[in-house]
Amino acid sequence: MTEVPAGLTQDTLMGGRVVLRQPTDGFRAAIDPVLLAASVPATARDSVLEIGTGTGAAALCLARRVKGVRVTGLELQRDLVRLAGENAALNGLEAEVAIVFGDLLNPPPRLAPGGFDHVMANPPYLEAGSATLPEDAPRRMAVGEGAADLEAWVRFALAMVRPKGTITFIHRADRLDGLLTRLHGKAGEIVVFPLWPAVGKPAKRVLVRARRDIQTPTRVAPGLVLHAADGKFTAEADAVLRDGWGLVL
């Protein structure tokens, strides 16, 4: 194991199954990318696109969980493109995970529309102009919408997935209506999967999965309770976050 460069920390996800180097300052991956990756119904030989891959956390978790899957991560920040690629190599997943530099508003030609079985994303959760954003640029880009708003993220995801393929987003629960509005008429078999912080507490995050060119009605799933009364993860959450289980939406 090589020495961790200055300015980075070396952390683990999925109970140590994934090693992740990420900047000490700025946006840092926690449980959201693990949950996102767990909700994608990919199988061996499927192709998956992650929009805004960052340091590669979700892409690596999915590649570790589903043997034989091929994941492409699109990232706008060049330093994160490089770091995500290094993380893929650090985990021995460079054959399964490829990181591409590019902007979803002007995607690189190598990303062919309709070329992926699944698309996943953890988009910036703050709507432009709705809140004071962090001062440091990397974190600001991660949490606050820029030129690409939620509509652009959804439009790009639908353009990149094959007919009847899935797109999966993890987002703030208070932006669920906006996400569903942008999917209306463009995708079906929509599943809303709440992530409950604890029993009796309102969800702060939701997973939303939809299929392109499908007309099946929307449904709300029971969701997942993350924490027990003692503050520890529930057994169900632990199975996903530490043991690498998938989520059935």
C-alpha positions in Angstrom: 0.0 0.0 0.0 1.5 3.3 -1.1 1.7 6.3 1.3 -1.4 8.5 1.3 -0.5 11.8 -0.3 -0.8 15.0 1.7 -4.3 16.5 1.6 -6.0 13.2 1.3 -7.4 10.7 3.8 -7.7 6.9 3.1 -11.1 5.6 4.2 -13.1 2.5 3.7 -16.7 1.7 2.7 -18.8 -1.5 2.8 -17.0 -2.8 5.8 -13.6 -2.4 4.2 -14.5 -3.9 0.9 -13.8 -0.6 -0.8 -10.8 1.7 -0.1 -11.4 5.3 -0.9 -8.9 8.2 -0.9 -10.6 11.5 -0.7 -9.7 15.1 0.0 -9.3 16.1 3.6 -11.2 19.3 3.0 -14.3 19.8 0.8 -17.0 17.3 0.0 -16.5 13.8 1.5 -18.4 10.6 0.7 -20.4 9.1 3.5 -23.3 6.6 3.3 -25.2 8.2 0.3 -23.0 6.6 -2.4 -23.2 3.2 -0.8 -27.0 3.3 -0.7 -27.2 4.6 -4.2 -25.0 1.8 -5.5 -27.0 -0.8 -3.6 -30.2 0.3 -5.3 -29.1 -0.2 -8.9 -30.5 -3.5 -10.3 -27.4 -4.3 -12.3 -26.2 -7.7 -13.1 -23.0 -9.2 -14.6 -22.0 -7.6 -18.0 -24.4 -4.7 -17.6 -23.1 -1.2 -18.3 -23.7 1.6 -15.8 -23.1 5.3 -16.0 -22.6 7.4 -12.9 -23.1 11.1 -13.4 -20.9 13.2 -11.2 -18.8 10.4 -9.8 -16.6 12.5 -7.6 -13.9 10.3 -6.1 -15.7 7.2 -7.4 -17.3 6.0 -4.2 -20.6 4.8 -5.7 -19.0 3.4 -8.8 -16.5 1.3 -6.8 -19.2 0.1 -4.4 -21.3 -1.1 -7.3 -18.4 -2.8 -9.1 -17.4 -4.5 -5.8 -21.0 -5.7 -5.2 -21.8 -6.9 -8.7 -19.1 -9.0 -10.3 -18.7 -8.4 -14.0 -20.5 -5.1 -14.1 -18.9 -2.3 -16.1 -19.2 1.2 -14.6 -18.3 4.5 -16.3 -18.1 7.6 -14.1 -18.5 11.1 -15.6 -16.8 13.9 -13.6 -16.4 17.6 -14.2 -13.5 18.3 -11.9 -10.2 17.1 -13.4 -8.5 16.5 -10.0 -11.4 14.2 -9.0 -11.2 12.4 -12.3 -7.6 11.6 -11.6 -8.3 10.6 -7.9 -11.2 8.4 -8.9 -9.1 6.6 -11.4 -6.4 6.1 -8.7 -9.1 4.8 -6.4 -10.2 2.3 -9.0 -6.6 1.0 -9.3 -6.2 1.0 -5.5 -9.1 -1.4 -5.3 -8.0 -3.6 -8.3 -11.1 -2.5 -10.2 -9.5 -0.5 -13.1 -10.9 -3.1 -15.6 -14.4 -2.6 -14.3 -14.5 1.1 -13.5 -13.5 3.9 -16.0 -13.6 7.6 -15.2 -14.2 10.1 -17.9 -13.7 13.9 -17.7 -16.6 15.8 -19.0 -19.7 18.0 -18.5 -23.2 16.6 -18.7 -24.2 19.8 -20.6 -21.6 19.0 -23.2 -20.8 15.3 -22.8 -17.7 13.7 -24.4 -18.4 11.9 -27.6 -17.4 8.5 -26.2 -20.6 8.5 -24.1 -23.2 7.3 -26.6 -26.9 8.2 -26.0 -28.8 5.1 -25.1 -25.6 3.2 -24.5 -26.1 2.2 -20.8 -28.3 -0.4 -19.1 -28.5 1.8 -16.0 -27.6 5.3 -14.9 -27.2 6.5 -11.3 -26.6 9.9 -9.8 -26.2 11.8 -6.5 -26.8 15.3 -7.8 -26.1 18.6 -6.0 -29.0 18.9 -3.5 -29.2 22.6 -3.1 -31.2 24.4 -5.8 -29.4 27.4 -7.3 -30.2 30.6 -5.3 -32.0 28.7 -2.5 -29.2 28.8 0.2 -25.8 30.1 1.0 -23.2 27.8 -0.5 -19.9 26.7 1.0 -16.9 29.0 0.3 -14.5 26.3 -0.9 -15.1 25.5 -4.6 -15.0 21.7 -4.6 -17.7 21.4 -1.9 -19.7 24.2 -3.5 -19.8 22.3 -6.7 -20.8 19.1 -5.0 -23.7 20.4 -3.0 -25.0 23.4 -5.0 -26.5 23.4 -8.5 -24.5 25.3 -11.1 -25.3 25.6 -14.8 -26.7 22.1 -14.8 -29.9 22.1 -12.7 -31.9 19.1 -11.6 -33.8 19.1 -14.9 -30.5 18.9 -16.8 -29.4 15.9 -14.7 -32.7 14.0 -15.3 -32.7 14.9 -19.0 -29.1 13.6 -19.4 -29.8 10.4 -17.5 -32.8 9.6 -19.6 -30.8 10.3 -22.8 -27.9 8.0 -21.8 -29.9 5.0 -20.7 -31.2 2.4 -23.2 -35.0 2.0 -23.7 -36.5 0.2 -20.6 -33.2 0.7 -18.7 -33.2 2.2 -15.2 -32.1 5.6 -13.8 -31.6 5.9 -10.1 -31.2 9.1 -8.1 -30.6 9.7 -4.4 -31.7 13.2 -3.4 -33.2 15.2 -0.6 -36.7 14.3 0.4 -37.8 18.0 0.1 -36.9 17.9 -3.6 -38.9 14.8 -4.4 -41.7 16.7 -6.0 -39.3 18.4 -8.4 -37.7 15.1 -9.3 -41.0 13.4 -10.0 -42.2 16.4 -12.0 -39.2 16.1 -14.3 -39.7 12.3 -14.7 -43.4 12.7 -15.5 -44.3 11.5 -19.0 -40.7 10.5 -19.7 -40.3 7.4 -17.6 -42.4 5.0 -15.6 -42.3 2.2 -13.1 -41.1 4.9 -10.7 -40.3 3.7 -7.2 -39.9 6.1 -4.3 -37.8 4.5 -1.6 -37.6 6.7 1.6 -34.5 6.5 3.8 -35.8 7.0 7.3 -33.2 8.3 9.9 -35.1 6.4 12.6 -38.6 5.0 13.4 -41.0 7.9 13.6 -38.7 10.5 12.0 -39.4 12.0 8.6 -37.1 10.9 5.7 -34.4 13.4 4.8 -33.2 11.4 1.7 -35.0 9.3 -0.9 -34.0 6.9 -3.6 -36.0 7.3 -6.8 -35.7 4.7 -9.6 -37.5 4.9 -12.9 -37.4 3.1 -16.2 -37.3 4.8 -19.6 -40.2 4.2 -22.0 -42.2 2.3 -19.4 -45.8 3.3 -18.4 -46.2 1.3 -15.2 -47.6 3.6 -12.3 -45.5 5.1 -9.5 -45.3 3.3 -6.2 -43.9 4.2 -2.8 -41.8 1.4 -1.2 -41.5 0.8 2.6 -38.0 2.2 2.5 -35.2 1.6 4.9 -34.8 2.7 8.6 -31.2 3.6 9.0 -30.8 3.9 12.8 -32.1 2.1 15.8 -33.1 3.7 19.1 -29.5 3.5 20.4 -28.2 5.5 17.4 -26.5 2.5 15.8 -27.3 1.3 12.3 -30.2 -1.1 12.1 -29.4 -4.7 11.1 -31.0 -4.0 7.7 -29.0 -0.8 7.1 -25.8 -2.6 8.3 -26.3 -5.4 5.8 -26.2 -2.8 3.0 -23.6 -0.4 4.4 -21.1 -2.9 5.8 -21.9 -6.2 4.2 -22.5 -5.1 0.7 -26.1 -6.3 0.3 -28.3 -4.8 -2.4 -31.5 -2.9 -1.8 -34.7 -4.3 -3.3 -36.8 -1.4 -4.5 
